[in-house]
């Protein structure tokens, strides 16, 4: 949203409109085309867990969804991706 609104604060009377825009009108670029890291949890010799982002595991959200076995069980019945 900052790309569209700029770095200034959102006035209180406009917060509801911005929230509506963010929740009801998702950006297709963010949902399907923007690569994301998916952390893997690694446990060291002392038992401490830490997350590590590997460049090789960078995928778009759609690619990650397609890589999950039986992914359709996690989608709503009305989803256009549920084929």
HTML snippet that shows the backbone in 3Dmol.js (N, CA, C, O; Angstrom):
<script src="https://3Dmol.org/build/3Dmol-min.js"></script>
<div id="view" style="width:600px;height:400px;position:relative"></div>
<script>
const pdb = `
ATOM      1  N   UNK A   1       0.810  -1.192   0.000  1.00  0.00           N
ATOM      2  CA  UNK A   1       0.000   0.000   0.000  1.00  0.00           C
ATOM      3  C   UNK A   1       0.857   1.261   0.000  1.00  0.00           C
ATOM      4  O   UNK A   1       0.456   2.282  -0.559  1.00  0.00           O
ATOM      5  N   UNK A   2       2.014   1.201   0.612  1.00  0.00           N
ATOM      6  CA  UNK A   2       2.864   2.397   0.663  1.00  0.00           C
ATOM      7  C   UNK A   2       3.256   2.863  -0.728  1.00  0.00           C
ATOM      8  O   UNK A   2       3.518   4.049  -0.931  1.00  0.00           O
ATOM      9  N   UNK A   3       3.299   1.954  -1.683  1.00  0.00           N
ATOM     10  CA  UNK A   3       3.602   2.339  -3.059  1.00  0.00           C
ATOM     11  C   UNK A   3       2.554   3.308  -3.585  1.00  0.00           C
ATOM     12  O   UNK A   3       2.872   4.228  -4.338  1.00  0.00           O
ATOM     13  N   UNK A   4       1.302   3.096  -3.185  1.00  0.00           N
ATOM     14  CA  UNK A   4       0.203   3.914  -3.676  1.00  0.00           C
ATOM     15  C   UNK A   4      -0.074   5.128  -2.786  1.00  0.00           C
ATOM     16  O   UNK A   4      -0.473   6.179  -3.286  1.00  0.00           O
ATOM     17  N   UNK A   5       0.134   4.993  -1.475  1.00  0.00           N
ATOM     18  CA  UNK A   5      -0.222   6.059  -0.546  1.00  0.00           C
ATOM     19  C   UNK A   5       0.945   6.932  -0.133  1.00  0.00           C
ATOM     20  O   UNK A   5       0.742   8.058   0.324  1.00  0.00           O
ATOM     21  N   UNK A   6       2.157   6.439  -0.282  1.00  0.00           N
ATOM     22  CA  UNK A   6       3.315   7.198   0.143  1.00  0.00           C
ATOM     23  C   UNK A   6       3.646   6.935   1.595  1.00  0.00           C
ATOM     24  O   UNK A   6       2.951   6.161   2.254  1.00  0.00           O
ATOM     25  N   UNK A   7       4.704   7.568   2.115  1.00  0.00           N
ATOM     26  CA  UNK A   7       5.177   7.272   3.464  1.00  0.00           C
ATOM     27  C   UNK A   7       4.414   7.978   4.584  1.00  0.00           C
ATOM     28  O   UNK A   7       4.666   7.699   5.756  1.00  0.00           O
ATOM     29  N   UNK A   8       3.501   8.871   4.264  1.00  0.00           N
ATOM     30  CA  UNK A   8       2.805   9.618   5.313  1.00  0.00           C
ATOM     31  C   UNK A   8       1.779   8.747   6.033  1.00  0.00           C
ATOM     32  O   UNK A   8       1.397   7.681   5.549  1.00  0.00           O
ATOM     33  N   UNK A   9       1.344   9.221   7.190  1.00  0.00           N
ATOM     34  CA  UNK A   9       0.360   8.476   7.968  1.00  0.00           C
ATOM     35  C   UNK A   9      -1.000   8.503   7.281  1.00  0.00           C
ATOM     36  O   UNK A   9      -1.333   9.438   6.552  1.00  0.00           O
ATOM     37  N   UNK A  10      -1.770   7.459   7.531  1.00  0.00           N
ATOM     38  CA  UNK A  10      -3.129   7.398   7.012  1.00  0.00           C
ATOM     39  C   UNK A  10      -4.026   8.106   8.021  1.00  0.00           C
ATOM     40  O   UNK A  10      -4.013   7.750   9.199  1.00  0.00           O
ATOM     41  N   UNK A  11      -4.808   9.103   7.589  1.00  0.00           N
ATOM     42  CA  UNK A  11      -5.676   9.784   8.541  1.00  0.00           C
ATOM     43  C   UNK A  11      -6.742   8.827   9.086  1.00  0.00           C
ATOM     44  O   UNK A  11      -7.181   7.922   8.375  1.00  0.00           O
ATOM     45  N   UNK A  12      -7.161   9.019  10.340  1.00  0.00           N
ATOM     46  CA  UNK A  12      -8.130   8.096  10.954  1.00  0.00           C
ATOM     47  C   UNK A  12      -9.424   7.935  10.159  1.00  0.00           C
ATOM     48  O   UNK A  12      -9.990   6.843  10.120  1.00  0.00           O
ATOM     49  N   UNK A  13      -9.895   9.003   9.528  1.00  0.00           N
ATOM     50  CA  UNK A  13     -11.154   8.880   8.785  1.00  0.00           C
ATOM     51  C   UNK A  13     -10.993   8.079   7.494  1.00  0.00           C
ATOM     52  O   UNK A  13     -11.989   7.655   6.909  1.00  0.00           O
ATOM     53  N   UNK A  14      -9.758   7.865   7.042  1.00  0.00           N
ATOM     54  CA  UNK A  14      -9.533   7.093   5.827  1.00  0.00           C
ATOM     55  C   UNK A  14      -9.064   5.669   6.080  1.00  0.00           C
ATOM     56  O   UNK A  14      -8.889   4.896   5.138  1.00  0.00           O
ATOM     57  N   UNK A  15      -8.859   5.316   7.354  1.00  0.00           N
ATOM     58  CA  UNK A  15      -8.335   3.994   7.676  1.00  0.00           C
ATOM     59  C   UNK A  15      -9.289   2.882   7.248  1.00  0.00           C
ATOM     60  O   UNK A  15      -8.843   1.830   6.790  1.00  0.00           O
ATOM     61  N   UNK A  16     -10.580   3.098   7.390  1.00  0.00           N
ATOM     62  CA  UNK A  16     -11.552   2.086   6.993  1.00  0.00           C
ATOM     63  C   UNK A  16     -11.520   1.826   5.495  1.00  0.00           C
ATOM     64  O   UNK A  16     -11.633   0.682   5.054  1.00  0.00           O
ATOM     65  N   UNK A  17     -11.366   2.891   4.713  1.00  0.00           N
ATOM     66  CA  UNK A  17     -11.290   2.732   3.264  1.00  0.00           C
ATOM     67  C   UNK A  17     -10.025   1.988   2.839  1.00  0.00           C
ATOM     68  O   UNK A  17     -10.065   1.144   1.945  1.00  0.00           O
ATOM     69  N   UNK A  18      -8.912   2.304   3.481  1.00  0.00           N
ATOM     70  CA  UNK A  18      -7.655   1.632   3.164  1.00  0.00           C
ATOM     71  C   UNK A  18      -7.741   0.164   3.557  1.00  0.00           C
ATOM     72  O   UNK A  18      -7.270  -0.702   2.821  1.00  0.00           O
ATOM     73  N   UNK A  19      -8.335  -0.124   4.706  1.00  0.00           N
ATOM     74  CA  UNK A  19      -8.497  -1.509   5.139  1.00  0.00           C
ATOM     75  C   UNK A  19      -9.383  -2.278   4.163  1.00  0.00           C
ATOM     76  O   UNK A  19      -9.097  -3.430   3.837  1.00  0.00           O
ATOM     77  N   UNK A  20     -10.452  -1.648   3.700  1.00  0.00           N
ATOM     78  CA  UNK A  20     -11.340  -2.274   2.719  1.00  0.00           C
ATOM     79  C   UNK A  20     -10.587  -2.563   1.422  1.00  0.00           C
ATOM     80  O   UNK A  20     -10.733  -3.636   0.837  1.00  0.00           O
ATOM     81  N   UNK A  21      -9.789  -1.605   0.981  1.00  0.00           N
ATOM     82  CA  UNK A  21      -9.015  -1.786  -0.241  1.00  0.00           C
ATOM     83  C   UNK A  21      -8.026  -2.946  -0.114  1.00  0.00           C
ATOM     84  O   UNK A  21      -7.877  -3.749  -1.035  1.00  0.00           O
ATOM     85  N   UNK A  22      -7.361  -3.024   1.025  1.00  0.00           N
ATOM     86  CA  UNK A  22      -6.360  -4.083   1.224  1.00  0.00           C
ATOM     87  C   UNK A  22      -6.994  -5.466   1.349  1.00  0.00           C
ATOM     88  O   UNK A  22      -6.430  -6.447   0.865  1.00  0.00           O
ATOM     89  N   UNK A  23      -8.146  -5.555   1.985  1.00  0.00           N
ATOM     90  CA  UNK A  23      -8.720  -6.871   2.230  1.00  0.00           C
ATOM     91  C   UNK A  23      -9.644  -7.353   1.117  1.00  0.00           C
ATOM     92  O   UNK A  23      -9.781  -8.562   0.930  1.00  0.00           O
ATOM     93  N   UNK A  24     -10.275  -6.464   0.382  1.00  0.00           N
ATOM     94  CA  UNK A  24     -11.252  -6.885  -0.623  1.00  0.00           C
ATOM     95  C   UNK A  24     -10.749  -6.810  -2.062  1.00  0.00           C
ATOM     96  O   UNK A  24     -11.391  -7.347  -2.965  1.00  0.00           O
ATOM     97  N   UNK A  25      -9.626  -6.162  -2.287  1.00  0.00           N
ATOM     98  CA  UNK A  25      -9.102  -6.012  -3.639  1.00  0.00           C
ATOM     99  C   UNK A  25      -7.629  -6.391  -3.660  1.00  0.00           C
ATOM    100  O   UNK A  25      -6.763  -5.522  -3.761  1.00  0.00           O
ATOM    101  N   UNK A  26      -7.336  -7.705  -3.564  1.00  0.00           N
ATOM    102  CA  UNK A  26      -5.931  -8.108  -3.512  1.00  0.00           C
ATOM    103  C   UNK A  26      -5.206  -7.792  -4.815  1.00  0.00           C
ATOM    104  O   UNK A  26      -5.788  -7.811  -5.900  1.00  0.00           O
ATOM    105  N   UNK A  27      -3.960  -7.512  -4.672  1.00  0.00           N
ATOM    106  CA  UNK A  27      -3.116  -7.181  -5.803  1.00  0.00           C
ATOM    107  C   UNK A  27      -2.650  -8.481  -6.469  1.00  0.00           C
ATOM    108  O   UNK A  27      -1.974  -9.278  -5.818  1.00  0.00           O
ATOM    109  N   UNK A  28      -2.983  -8.723  -7.733  1.00  0.00           N
ATOM    110  CA  UNK A  28      -2.562  -9.969  -8.384  1.00  0.00           C
ATOM    111  C   UNK A  28      -1.047 -10.130  -8.446  1.00  0.00           C
ATOM    112  O   UNK A  28      -0.552 -11.257  -8.423  1.00  0.00           O
ATOM    113  N   UNK A  29      -0.312  -9.048  -8.523  1.00  0.00           N
ATOM    114  CA  UNK A  29       1.146  -9.148  -8.551  1.00  0.00           C
ATOM    115  C   UNK A  29       1.665  -9.788  -7.264  1.00  0.00           C
ATOM    116  O   UNK A  29       2.505 -10.687  -7.301  1.00  0.00           O
ATOM    117  N   UNK A  30       1.157  -9.317  -6.136  1.00  0.00           N
ATOM    118  CA  UNK A  30       1.615  -9.846  -4.858  1.00  0.00           C
ATOM    119  C   UNK A  30       1.195 -11.302  -4.707  1.00  0.00           C
ATOM    120  O   UNK A  30       1.972 -12.111  -4.201  1.00  0.00           O
ATOM    121  N   UNK A  31      -0.002 -11.650  -5.128  1.00  0.00           N
ATOM    122  CA  UNK A  31      -0.512 -12.997  -4.921  1.00  0.00           C
ATOM    123  C   UNK A  31       0.123 -14.035  -5.837  1.00  0.00           C
ATOM    124  O   UNK A  31       0.307 -15.177  -5.417  1.00  0.00           O
ATOM    125  N   UNK A  32       0.459 -13.683  -7.057  1.00  0.00           N
ATOM    126  CA  UNK A  32       0.890 -14.698  -8.002  1.00  0.00           C
ATOM    127  C   UNK A  32       2.286 -14.511  -8.572  1.00  0.00           C
ATOM    128  O   UNK A  32       2.882 -15.488  -9.026  1.00  0.00           O
ATOM    129  N   UNK A  33       2.831 -13.314  -8.570  1.00  0.00           N
ATOM    130  CA  UNK A  33       4.059 -13.078  -9.317  1.00  0.00           C
ATOM    131  C   UNK A  33       5.242 -12.618  -8.479  1.00  0.00           C
ATOM    132  O   UNK A  33       6.370 -12.615  -8.972  1.00  0.00           O
ATOM    133  N   UNK A  34       5.021 -12.231  -7.237  1.00  0.00           N
ATOM    134  CA  UNK A  34       6.109 -11.716  -6.416  1.00  0.00           C
ATOM    135  C   UNK A  34       6.777 -12.859  -5.656  1.00  0.00           C
ATOM    136  O   UNK A  34       6.114 -13.525  -4.860  1.00  0.00           O
ATOM    137  N   UNK A  35       8.062 -13.104  -5.875  1.00  0.00           N
ATOM    138  CA  UNK A  35       8.743 -14.206  -5.186  1.00  0.00           C
ATOM    139  C   UNK A  35       8.870 -13.941  -3.684  1.00  0.00           C
ATOM    140  O   UNK A  35       9.042 -12.801  -3.253  1.00  0.00           O
ATOM    141  N   UNK A  36       8.783 -15.006  -2.908  1.00  0.00           N
ATOM    142  CA  UNK A  36       8.904 -14.932  -1.456  1.00  0.00           C
ATOM    143  C   UNK A  36       9.861 -16.022  -0.986  1.00  0.00           C
ATOM    144  O   UNK A  36      10.013 -17.059  -1.631  1.00  0.00           O
ATOM    145  N   UNK A  37      10.497 -15.765   0.142  1.00  0.00           N
ATOM    146  CA  UNK A  37      11.287 -16.801   0.794  1.00  0.00           C
ATOM    147  C   UNK A  37      10.357 -17.631   1.672  1.00  0.00           C
ATOM    148  O   UNK A  37       9.417 -17.099   2.263  1.00  0.00           O
ATOM    149  N   UNK A  38      10.615 -18.916   1.755  1.00  0.00           N
ATOM    150  CA  UNK A  38       9.902 -19.795   2.669  1.00  0.00           C
ATOM    151  C   UNK A  38      10.955 -20.392   3.586  1.00  0.00           C
ATOM    152  O   UNK A  38      11.791 -21.188   3.158  1.00  0.00           O
ATOM    153  N   UNK A  39      10.905 -19.998   4.853  1.00  0.00           N
ATOM    154  CA  UNK A  39      11.941 -20.388   5.815  1.00  0.00           C
ATOM    155  C   UNK A  39      11.874 -21.870   6.125  1.00  0.00           C
ATOM    156  O   UNK A  39      10.802 -22.474   6.153  1.00  0.00           O
ATOM    157  N   UNK A  40      13.038 -22.436   6.356  1.00  0.00           N
ATOM    158  CA  UNK A  40      13.111 -23.791   6.873  1.00  0.00           C
ATOM    159  C   UNK A  40      13.693 -23.697   8.273  1.00  0.00           C
ATOM    160  O   UNK A  40      14.592 -22.894   8.523  1.00  0.00           O
ATOM    161  N   UNK A  41      13.186 -24.509   9.181  1.00  0.00           N
ATOM    162  CA  UNK A  41      13.654 -24.497  10.557  1.00  0.00           C
ATOM    163  C   UNK A  41      14.791 -25.487  10.703  1.00  0.00           C
ATOM    164  O   UNK A  41      14.676 -26.655  10.334  1.00  0.00           O
ATOM    165  N   UNK A  42      15.890 -24.995  11.249  1.00  0.00           N
ATOM    166  CA  UNK A  42      17.078 -25.819  11.456  1.00  0.00           C
ATOM    167  C   UNK A  42      17.373 -25.855  12.951  1.00  0.00           C
ATOM    168  O   UNK A  42      17.372 -24.819  13.616  1.00  0.00           O
ATOM    169  N   UNK A  43      17.623 -27.047  13.472  1.00  0.00           N
ATOM    170  CA  UNK A  43      17.967 -27.218  14.879  1.00  0.00           C
ATOM    171  C   UNK A  43      19.465 -27.497  14.980  1.00  0.00           C
ATOM    172  O   UNK A  43      19.982 -28.418  14.348  1.00  0.00           O
ATOM    173  N   UNK A  44      20.153 -26.683  15.790  1.00  0.00           N
ATOM    174  CA  UNK A  44      21.596 -26.875  15.936  1.00  0.00           C
ATOM    175  C   UNK A  44      21.889 -27.943  16.996  1.00  0.00           C
ATOM    176  O   UNK A  44      20.969 -28.548  17.548  1.00  0.00           O
ATOM    177  N   UNK A  45      23.165 -28.165  17.273  1.00  0.00           N
ATOM    178  CA  UNK A  45      23.580 -29.218  18.199  1.00  0.00           C
ATOM    179  C   UNK A  45      23.081 -28.978  19.624  1.00  0.00           C
ATOM    180  O   UNK A  45      22.905 -29.931  20.383  1.00  0.00           O
ATOM    181  N   UNK A  46      22.855 -27.727  19.991  1.00  0.00           N
ATOM    182  CA  UNK A  46      22.384 -27.399  21.341  1.00  0.00           C
ATOM    183  C   UNK A  46      20.866 -27.480  21.465  1.00  0.00           C
ATOM    184  O   UNK A  46      20.324 -27.315  22.558  1.00  0.00           O
ATOM    185  N   UNK A  47      20.175 -27.733  20.352  1.00  0.00           N
ATOM    186  CA  UNK A  47      18.715 -27.837  20.381  1.00  0.00           C
ATOM    187  C   UNK A  47      18.008 -26.532  20.074  1.00  0.00           C
ATOM    188  O   UNK A  47      16.780 -26.461  20.131  1.00  0.00           O
ATOM    189  N   UNK A  48      18.768 -25.503  19.751  1.00  0.00           N
ATOM    190  CA  UNK A  48      18.169 -24.208  19.425  1.00  0.00           C
ATOM    191  C   UNK A  48      17.688 -24.219  17.976  1.00  0.00           C
ATOM    192  O   UNK A  48      18.410 -24.635  17.070  1.00  0.00           O
ATOM    193  N   UNK A  49      16.454 -23.752  17.777  1.00  0.00           N
ATOM    194  CA  UNK A  49      15.892 -23.703  16.434  1.00  0.00           C
ATOM    195  C   UNK A  49      16.042 -22.304  15.854  1.00  0.00           C
ATOM    196  O   UNK A  49      15.841 -21.305  16.544  1.00  0.00           O
ATOM    197  N   UNK A  50      16.394 -22.250  14.588  1.00  0.00           N
ATOM    198  CA  UNK A  50      16.462 -20.959  13.915  1.00  0.00           C
ATOM    199  C   UNK A  50      15.941 -21.143  12.491  1.00  0.00           C
ATOM    200  O   UNK A  50      16.021 -22.228  11.914  1.00  0.00           O
ATOM    201  N   UNK A  51      15.415 -20.072  11.953  1.00  0.00           N
ATOM    202  CA  UNK A  51      14.902 -20.117  10.590  1.00  0.00           C
ATOM    203  C   UNK A  51      15.964 -19.681   9.606  1.00  0.00           C
ATOM    204  O   UNK A  51      16.743 -18.767   9.877  1.00  0.00           O
ATOM    205  N   UNK A  52      15.989 -20.333   8.476  1.00  0.00           N
ATOM    206  CA  UNK A  52      16.975 -19.991   7.463  1.00  0.00           C
ATOM    207  C   UNK A  52      16.265 -19.869   6.130  1.00  0.00           C
ATOM    208  O   UNK A  52      15.505 -20.753   5.733  1.00  0.00           O
ATOM    209  N   UNK A  53      16.520 -18.763   5.440  1.00  0.00           N
ATOM    210  CA  UNK A  53      15.953 -18.545   4.112  1.00  0.00           C
ATOM    211  C   UNK A  53      17.007 -18.909   3.079  1.00  0.00           C
ATOM    212  O   UNK A  53      18.098 -18.339   3.062  1.00  0.00           O
ATOM    213  N   UNK A  54      16.675 -19.855   2.225  1.00  0.00           N
ATOM    214  CA  UNK A  54      17.604 -20.248   1.176  1.00  0.00           C
ATOM    215  C   UNK A  54      17.109 -19.694  -0.145  1.00  0.00           C
ATOM    216  O   UNK A  54      15.917 -19.747  -0.445  1.00  0.00           O
ATOM    217  N   UNK A  55      18.023 -19.169  -0.925  1.00  0.00           N
ATOM    218  CA  UNK A  55      17.672 -18.588  -2.213  1.00  0.00           C
ATOM    219  C   UNK A  55      17.027 -19.629  -3.129  1.00  0.00           C
ATOM    220  O   UNK A  55      16.158 -19.296  -3.935  1.00  0.00           O
ATOM    221  N   UNK A  56      17.449 -20.877  -3.005  1.00  0.00           N
ATOM    222  CA  UNK A  56      16.920 -21.949  -3.856  1.00  0.00           C
ATOM    223  C   UNK A  56      15.444 -22.216  -3.573  1.00  0.00           C
ATOM    224  O   UNK A  56      14.730 -22.717  -4.441  1.00  0.00           O
ATOM    225  N   UNK A  57      14.985 -21.889  -2.379  1.00  0.00           N
ATOM    226  CA  UNK A  57      13.595 -22.133  -1.993  1.00  0.00           C
ATOM    227  C   UNK A  57      12.684 -20.945  -2.277  1.00  0.00           C
ATOM    228  O   UNK A  57      11.517 -20.966  -1.888  1.00  0.00           O
ATOM    229  N   UNK A  58      13.181 -19.926  -2.936  1.00  0.00           N
ATOM    230  CA  UNK A  58      12.361 -18.764  -3.256  1.00  0.00           C
ATOM    231  C   UNK A  58      11.363 -19.141  -4.346  1.00  0.00           C
ATOM    232  O   UNK A  58      11.748 -19.632  -5.407  1.00  0.00           O
ATOM    233  N   UNK A  59      10.080 -18.907  -4.079  1.00  0.00           N
ATOM    234  CA  UNK A  59       9.007 -19.231  -5.014  1.00  0.00           C
ATOM    235  C   UNK A  59       7.927 -18.162  -4.913  1.00  0.00           C
ATOM    236  O   UNK A  59       7.863 -17.407  -3.943  1.00  0.00           O
ATOM    237  N   UNK A  60       7.088 -18.117  -5.930  1.00  0.00           N
ATOM    238  CA  UNK A  60       5.894 -17.285  -5.809  1.00  0.00           C
ATOM    239  C   UNK A  60       4.891 -18.050  -4.951  1.00  0.00           C
ATOM    240  O   UNK A  60       5.027 -19.258  -4.759  1.00  0.00           O
ATOM    241  N   UNK A  61       3.895 -17.354  -4.442  1.00  0.00           N
ATOM    242  CA  UNK A  61       2.900 -18.018  -3.608  1.00  0.00           C
ATOM    243  C   UNK A  61       2.150 -19.086  -4.392  1.00  0.00           C
ATOM    244  O   UNK A  61       1.800 -20.130  -3.842  1.00  0.00           O
ATOM    245  N   UNK A  62       1.904 -18.833  -5.662  1.00  0.00           N
ATOM    246  CA  UNK A  62       1.200 -19.806  -6.484  1.00  0.00           C
ATOM    247  C   UNK A  62       2.056 -21.051  -6.707  1.00  0.00           C
ATOM    248  O   UNK A  62       1.541 -22.169  -6.665  1.00  0.00           O
ATOM    249  N   UNK A  63       3.357 -20.870  -6.944  1.00  0.00           N
ATOM    250  CA  UNK A  63       4.250 -22.018  -7.103  1.00  0.00           C
ATOM    251  C   UNK A  63       4.298 -22.850  -5.821  1.00  0.00           C
ATOM    252  O   UNK A  63       4.311 -24.080  -5.871  1.00  0.00           O
ATOM    253  N   UNK A  64       4.325 -22.171  -4.678  1.00  0.00           N
ATOM    254  CA  UNK A  64       4.348 -22.883  -3.403  1.00  0.00           C
ATOM    255  C   UNK A  64       3.056 -23.666  -3.208  1.00  0.00           C
ATOM    256  O   UNK A  64       3.086 -24.810  -2.754  1.00  0.00           O
ATOM    257  N   UNK A  65       1.930 -23.064  -3.544  1.00  0.00           N
ATOM    258  CA  UNK A  65       0.646 -23.749  -3.420  1.00  0.00           C
ATOM    259  C   UNK A  65       0.607 -24.983  -4.310  1.00  0.00           C
ATOM    260  O   UNK A  65       0.126 -26.038  -3.896  1.00  0.00           O
ATOM    261  N   UNK A  66       1.116 -24.851  -5.536  1.00  0.00           N
ATOM    262  CA  UNK A  66       1.120 -25.988  -6.447  1.00  0.00           C
ATOM    263  C   UNK A  66       2.046 -27.107  -5.962  1.00  0.00           C
ATOM    264  O   UNK A  66       1.829 -28.269  -6.303  1.00  0.00           O
ATOM    265  N   UNK A  67       3.075 -26.776  -5.173  1.00  0.00           N
ATOM    266  CA  UNK A  67       4.027 -27.784  -4.718  1.00  0.00           C
ATOM    267  C   UNK A  67       3.523 -28.575  -3.513  1.00  0.00           C
ATOM    268  O   UNK A  67       4.125 -29.589  -3.160  1.00  0.00           O
ATOM    269  N   UNK A  68       2.436 -28.141  -2.872  1.00  0.00           N
ATOM    270  CA  UNK A  68       1.903 -28.831  -1.705  1.00  0.00           C
ATOM    271  C   UNK A  68       1.023 -29.995  -2.169  1.00  0.00           C
ATOM    272  O   UNK A  68       0.105 -29.793  -2.963  1.00  0.00           O
ATOM    273  N   UNK A  69       1.294 -31.207  -1.684  1.00  0.00           N
ATOM    274  CA  UNK A  69       0.440 -32.328  -2.074  1.00  0.00           C
ATOM    275  C   UNK A  69      -0.991 -32.131  -1.554  1.00  0.00           C
ATOM    276  O   UNK A  69      -1.195 -31.721  -0.412  1.00  0.00           O
ATOM    277  N   UNK A  70      -1.945 -32.418  -2.385  1.00  0.00           N
ATOM    278  CA  UNK A  70      -3.368 -32.284  -2.040  1.00  0.00           C
ATOM    279  C   UNK A  70      -3.702 -30.863  -1.573  1.00  0.00           C
ATOM    280  O   UNK A  70      -4.424 -30.682  -0.592  1.00  0.00           O
ATOM    281  N   UNK A  71      -3.182 -29.875  -2.267  1.00  0.00           N
ATOM    282  CA  UNK A  71      -3.379 -28.478  -1.879  1.00  0.00           C
ATOM    283  C   UNK A  71      -4.839 -28.059  -1.942  1.00  0.00           C
ATOM    284  O   UNK A  71      -5.227 -27.114  -1.255  1.00  0.00           O
ATOM    285  N   UNK A  72      -5.650 -28.719  -2.732  1.00  0.00           N
ATOM    286  CA  UNK A  72      -7.049 -28.324  -2.875  1.00  0.00           C
ATOM    287  C   UNK A  72      -7.823 -28.451  -1.570  1.00  0.00           C
ATOM    288  O   UNK A  72      -8.844 -27.785  -1.395  1.00  0.00           O
ATOM    289  N   UNK A  73      -7.357 -29.293  -0.648  1.00  0.00           N
ATOM    290  CA  UNK A  73      -8.057 -29.418   0.630  1.00  0.00           C
ATOM    291  C   UNK A  73      -7.918 -28.161   1.491  1.00  0.00           C
ATOM    292  O   UNK A  73      -8.686 -27.973   2.435  1.00  0.00           O
ATOM    293  N   UNK A  74      -6.953 -27.305   1.178  1.00  0.00           N
ATOM    294  CA  UNK A  74      -6.749 -26.080   1.943  1.00  0.00           C
ATOM    295  C   UNK A  74      -7.472 -24.880   1.333  1.00  0.00           C
ATOM    296  O   UNK A  74      -7.481 -23.801   1.926  1.00  0.00           O
ATOM    297  N   UNK A  75      -8.077 -25.053   0.160  1.00  0.00           N
ATOM    298  CA  UNK A  75      -8.752 -23.970  -0.528  1.00  0.00           C
ATOM    299  C   UNK A  75     -10.252 -24.001  -0.236  1.00  0.00           C
ATOM    300  O   UNK A  75     -10.817 -25.063   0.026  1.00  0.00           O
ATOM    301  N   UNK A  76     -10.884 -22.846  -0.283  1.00  0.00           N
ATOM    302  CA  UNK A  76     -12.330 -22.811  -0.115  1.00  0.00           C
ATOM    303  C   UNK A  76     -12.991 -23.374  -1.370  1.00  0.00           C
ATOM    304  O   UNK A  76     -12.408 -23.308  -2.452  1.00  0.00           O
ATOM    305  N   UNK A  77     -14.187 -23.922  -1.245  1.00  0.00           N
ATOM    306  CA  UNK A  77     -14.864 -24.487  -2.423  1.00  0.00           C
ATOM    307  C   UNK A  77     -15.110 -23.457  -3.531  1.00  0.00           C
ATOM    308  O   UNK A  77     -15.181 -23.822  -4.705  1.00  0.00           O
ATOM    309  N   UNK A  78     -15.239 -22.189  -3.174  1.00  0.00           N
ATOM    310  CA  UNK A  78     -15.501 -21.149  -4.158  1.00  0.00           C
ATOM    311  C   UNK A  78     -14.247 -20.609  -4.830  1.00  0.00           C
ATOM    312  O   UNK A  78     -14.340 -19.765  -5.721  1.00  0.00           O
ATOM    313  N   UNK A  79     -13.077 -21.080  -4.417  1.00  0.00           N
ATOM    314  CA  UNK A  79     -11.831 -20.566  -4.965  1.00  0.00           C
ATOM    315  C   UNK A  79     -11.686 -20.916  -6.438  1.00  0.00           C
ATOM    316  O   UNK A  79     -11.948 -22.055  -6.824  1.00  0.00           O
ATOM    317  N   UNK A  80     -11.269 -19.951  -7.280  1.00  0.00           N
ATOM    318  CA  UNK A  80     -11.056 -20.266  -8.693  1.00  0.00           C
ATOM    319  C   UNK A  80      -9.856 -21.186  -8.905  1.00  0.00           C
ATOM    320  O   UNK A  80      -9.719 -21.766  -9.982  1.00  0.00           O
ATOM    321  N   UNK A  81      -8.996 -21.333  -7.921  1.00  0.00           N
ATOM    322  CA  UNK A  81      -7.834 -22.203  -8.038  1.00  0.00           C
ATOM    323  C   UNK A  81      -8.178 -23.651  -7.695  1.00  0.00           C
ATOM    324  O   UNK A  81      -7.377 -24.557  -7.928  1.00  0.00           O
ATOM    325  N   UNK A  82      -9.350 -23.861  -7.152  1.00  0.00           N
ATOM    326  CA  UNK A  82      -9.752 -25.188  -6.703  1.00  0.00           C
ATOM    327  C   UNK A  82     -10.266 -25.998  -7.889  1.00  0.00           C
ATOM    328  O   UNK A  82     -11.466 -26.012  -8.165  1.00  0.00           O
ATOM    329  N   UNK A  83      -9.373 -26.661  -8.576  1.00  0.00           N
ATOM    330  CA  UNK A  83      -9.735 -27.472  -9.743  1.00  0.00           C
ATOM    331  C   UNK A  83      -9.525 -28.928  -9.449  1.00  0.00           C
ATOM    332  O   UNK A  83      -9.774 -29.773 -10.309  1.00  0.00           O
TER     333      UNK A  83
END
`;
const viewer = $3Dmol.createViewer("view");
viewer.addModel(pdb, "pdb");
viewer.setStyle({}, {cartoon: {color: "spectrum"}});
viewer.zoomTo();
viewer.render();
</script>
